[in-house]
Amino acid sequence: MESPSDQMRALVEAAAAALQAGDAGSARAHFERIVASGQANAGVLAGLALACQSLKDEPAMLAALERALAIDPHNIRALVMKGDHLVATGASRSAIAFYAAALRAAAEAKGLPPGIVQLARHAEDMHRRINAELENHIRTQLAGAGHAPGSPRFAQSIEMLMGKKQRYVQEPRAYFFPGLADIQFFPRESFPWLASLEAATPQITAELEQLLATDQKFEPYIQQSADAPTRLGHPLLNDAAWSAFFLWKDGAPVPGSAERCPKTLAALAQLPLCRIPGRTPSILFSRLAPGACIPPHTGFLNTRLICHLPLIVPPGCVLRVGNEQREWRAGEAWVFDDTIEHEAMNRSDQSRVVLIFDIWRPELTDGEREQVTALLTAIDSFSRGGETWSV
């Protein structure tokens, strides 16, 4: 005599076989017997919904779907069927959420059967199609209202809304100062001194070229230190593919190096450099070898910004900050927040060299700059050692 569990298994197999054979009526009858027994799970209810759909019994299909999702909100078949129903009834905007939930469930699952994999692909296609239709509708409506393309920030908000860009935020590794906006590349108009810095590009480049011609040593930017745990996982540890020639380091001139580039330092003398004794500024020529990449990373504190003045830049050298990527161009400086994830790539067959230095964030008051300086100075006075920016 069959046990109750064997009987249920036989009913499920019979229902599945009936669906496969196109006999939706028999499949529905089998599924309803399971439901009546009180032993239906989300899969059974989703199967019942599928049979009801084939029989064009929409109310019964919806009732089965709702019960399936109440038992298991991550049931992929039920989520996709609900999404398809919403699309068919003109509620595409609501359907997006169900397709998205199905895609998340599929991404988290392991060993999906082929039929569910096909459903996930359908959900992905529908999600993409509806988003494209929604974006086109949004842009058409905005253009008609005179709000296209809008400000750069507004345009970026639409990209994020449509899932085309990710939201990146400040993630300093050591010190976070609250209330500062998450800005990847800062607008040029925030720094009127950029033009005078760029005007000094020929003199700065000449000093750099003299260093290169006299074989001045560029040392690996990431080096093992006895005062900090070895960063064994870093792909550029002790690697000259990313190297630097420091004019200032840890807030002080580097003897034997700073005096070799007087015009470079003169061009920076009146800029709002981030000055914290023993810490900043750092002023350096940063070299990235042909084909080299600096992996995604974040800086140590968000009270400073990083300025790049490109000097020797072959085509194909790019910096990504957050979801914005820019190509360096000789003599065109920019300012960015290095506590937002960023990475650099040299896709050329020549070295890329840029001048790098750090400045205070312009939003900080003089008093706040003094307070941050006092805080980090207090940390440094506690004891010697540790990574330069590690609290």
N, C-alpha and C positions, 0 to 999 in steps of 0.2 A: 504493500500500500504506500502511495506517495505521501511524503510529508508536505505540510503546508508550504514550506519554502520551495520544495520541488514543483509544486503546483503553480506557484507564482512565477517561477523561472520558466516553466513551460508556457504559461500565458504570455509572458514578455516575449519569448522567442516566437510564439505564434503571431503575436501582434506585429513584431518586426518583419516577419516573413510576409505577412499580408500586405504591409505597407510596401515592401520591396516588389511584390507582385502587382501592385496597383489596386489592391482590393481594400479601399479605404473604409468601407462599411464594416468588414470583418475586423479590421485593425481597431476601429473605434469600439466595437463590441468587446474585444479582448481587453483593451485599455480600461474601459468603463468597469469591467468586472474587477480589475485590480484596484481601481479607485474605490469601488464599493466595499472592498475588503478592508479598506483603511491602511493598506500597505504601499500606497503609491509614493514614489519619490519624485524629484523634479524631472528626472529623465522620462519617467512614465507619463507624467503630465505634459511634457513637451511633445512626446509622441502622440498623445491624445490630441493636442492642439494641431499637430501636423495632419492627423487623420481628418479632423473637423474642417481644416482648411481645404483639404481635397474635396470634401463634401459640400463646400461653400456654406458651411454653418459658422458664420462669423461670430455671433455671440458666444457659442460654445467654445470656439477657438480662443477667443479673448479670455474667457473665464478660466480655461485650462492654463493659458500663459500666465495669468495673474497668480494662480495658485502655485505654478512651477517657480516663479520668481520669488514668491513669498517664502518658499522652502529653501531655494538656493538662488540668491541674487546674482550669482556668477555663472549660471547655466548658459552656455554660449548659444545653444540652439534657441532657447526661449528669448534671449536678448536680441538675437538677429531677427527672429520672427516678429517680435514686437516692433523693432525698428522698421522692418519692411511694411508692416501694417500701417504704421504712422505715415510713412512715405505715401502709401497708396491712398490714404485719406487726407492728404494735403498738409500733413503736420511734419514736414521734413526737418524743421528746426528742432523739434522735440526728439526726432529719430536720431539725431547726431549723438545724443548722450547714450542711447542704447548701443549704437555701433561702437562708440568709444569704450563702453564698459565691456563689450564682447572682446574687443581687441586687447584690453588689459588682462582679461581672464585668459585669453589664449596665450599671451606672452608669459604669464606666470605658470601655465600648465606644462606638463611634460608628457611626451608620447601621445599626442592627440591622434585619434583615428582619422583616416583620410577624409571621411565625410565632414568632420568638424573642422579640419584644416581648410577644406573648401569653403565652409561657411565663414571662417575667419577672413579668408581672402575676399569673399563677397562683402563682408562688413567693411574691410579696408577700402575697397573700391567705392562703396556707397558713401563712406565717411569722406573720402577725398572728393567725390563728385558733389556732394551737398555743400561741403565747405567752399568749393570753387564757385558754386552757384550763389552761395551766401555772400562771398567776397565780392563777386561781380555786382550783386544787388546793392551791397553797402556802398561800393565805390560809385555806382550810378546815382544813388540817392544823395551822397555827399556832393558829387559834382553838380547835381541839380540845385543843391542848396548853397552852392558857392563855397564849399569847404574842402575841396580837393586841390592839390594833395595835402594841404595843411602844413603845419610846422613839422620839422624833422622828428620831434618827440611824438607828435600826434601820429605821424606816418608809422613810426616804429610801434606805437601802441596797437595799431591795426595789424601789423605783422605778427605781434605776439598773440593778439586775440584770435587770429586765424591759425595759430599754431605753426607759423612759418619761422618764427624766431623764439628762442628760449629766453626766459627772464634770468638775467645774471645779477647778482648782488655782491656787495663788498664782503670779502671773506679774509680779513687780515689774519696772518698767522700768529701775531703777538698782541697787538693793541687795537681795540676798536673804539672810536669816538662816535657816539650816536648822533643822529640828526643830520647827517651829511648825505646829499642826494647820490643815488646810484647812477653815475654818468660814466660811460665807457671812454669815448674820446670827447674832450671838452671843446666847446666852440672857440674859434680863434679870437673872437671879439672879447673874450674874457681876459686875454693876455695881450695888451697892446704892444708889449715889448718884443713880441715874436718877430716883427718885421726887422727891427734893428739887429736881432740875433741872426736872422737869415742873411742880412746884408754882410755879416762878417764871415759867411761860409767860405769864401776864397782864402782868407787868411788862416782860418782854422784848418781847412783842408791842406794848405801848404805845410803847416806845422805837423799835421798827421803824416803827410807823405815823407817829411824829413825823418820822422821817427821810423817809418817803415824802411826807408832807404838806408838808415844806419843800423838796421837789424835790431832795433830796440825790442826787448822781449815782451810779448803779450803772454800773460800767464792764464792758465785755465780759470774760468770764472768760478766754477764749483770745485773747491779743493777740500781734501781731508784735513781736519783740524783736531789737534789733541784736546782742545777745550770743548768739543761737541761730539755727539755720537756720529759715527761714520755713516754717511748717506749712501749706503751700499746700493740702494735701489735706484739711485739717480743715474740715468744713462750717460750723463756728461760729467760724472765725477772724475776729476783730474784729466779731463779730455780737452785738448787745445782746440777742438772744433768750435767751442764757444770760449773765447778768451778775451782778456781785458788789459788795458794799459791805464792804470789809475793816476790821475793828477791830484785828486783829493780822495781820501778814504777815511772813514770813521770820523768825519768832521774836521780833518786837518790835512794840509798839503803833504804830499808824499815826497820826501827829500830825494833829490836827484831826478825827479820826474816833473814836478810842477814847474820848475824854472825853465824847462825845455819848451814850454808852450805858453809864453806870456800873452800872446794875442788872444788865445783861446780863453784864458782866465780873465783877461780884460773885458772880453765880450760878455762875460757872465757876472762881472763885478757888481753891477747895479740891479741884478735880478733878485727876486724874492726867494733866494735859496733857503731851504729848510735847514736852519742852523741849530743843531743840538750837540753840545760838546761831547766828544767821544762816540758820536753816532752819525750825524749828517753835517754837511752834505757829502755825497759821493759824486765825483766828476770823473768820467772815464770814457775812453774810446772802446767801444764794444765791437769785437770782430766775430762774425759768424762765417765759418768756412763753407766752401761750395758743397751743396747738398745737405748741409747740417740743419737740424731742427731742434729748437728749444721746446721741450714738452710743456703741456698746460700746467700753470702754476699760479700762485698768488703771492703778493708782497706781504710785508710784515706789519705795516700800520697804515691806517687810512687818513691820517692827518697830513700826508704829503701826496704830491702828484709827481709823475715822471715825465720828463721832457726828452724827446728825441730830436736831434738835428742830424739828418742823414748826410753823409759825406761821400762815401764811395758805395754806390748802390747799383749793381747790375740789375737788369730786368728779372722779374720773378721772385723778388724778395718781399715778403709780406708779414704783417703783424695782425693777429686776431686778438681783439679785446672783447670779451663777451661774445655777442653774435654779430659784431661788426669787424670786417676785415679790410685792411688798407695796404696799399703797396707803397713802400718807401720811395721817395723821389729826392734826389740830391738837392739840398738847400731848402726843402719844404719841411719845417718843423711842426710837431704836434705835441699835445699834452694829453696824458691818459691816466686813469686810476689803475695802478698795478695790483690793487687788492681785489679787483675783478679778474676772474680767470682769463689768462692770456697765454699765447704761444707765438713763436716766431719760426719762419721757414725761409731758407735760402735755396730756391729751386734752380739756381744758376750754376755755372761752372767757374765762378769767380767769388772772391771774398766780399762780404758786405761789412762796412764799418760805419757806425753811427756814434755821435757824441751823446752821452746820457748824463743827466743830472736831475736832482730832485728839488722841488719847490714846495712851499707851504700851500695847503688848500686855501684858495682865496676867501672862502666863507668864514674861516676862523678869525676871530678878533685878535688884536694884539695881546689882550689879556689871556685868551685861551691858548695862544701860542706859548706864552710864558708859562702857563700852567702845565701844558704837555711837556715842555722842556724840563720843568722842575720835577715832574713825575718820573720821567725816564732817567734824569740825573740821580734821583733818589734810588731808583732801582740799581743803577750802576754803582752807587756808593755802598750797596749792601755787601757785595763781595766781587771778587774778580772772576772772570771766566764766562763761558757760555757763548753761544752763537751770537753774532753781532746784534741781531734784532730779537733775540729770544728773551722773554720775560721770565 
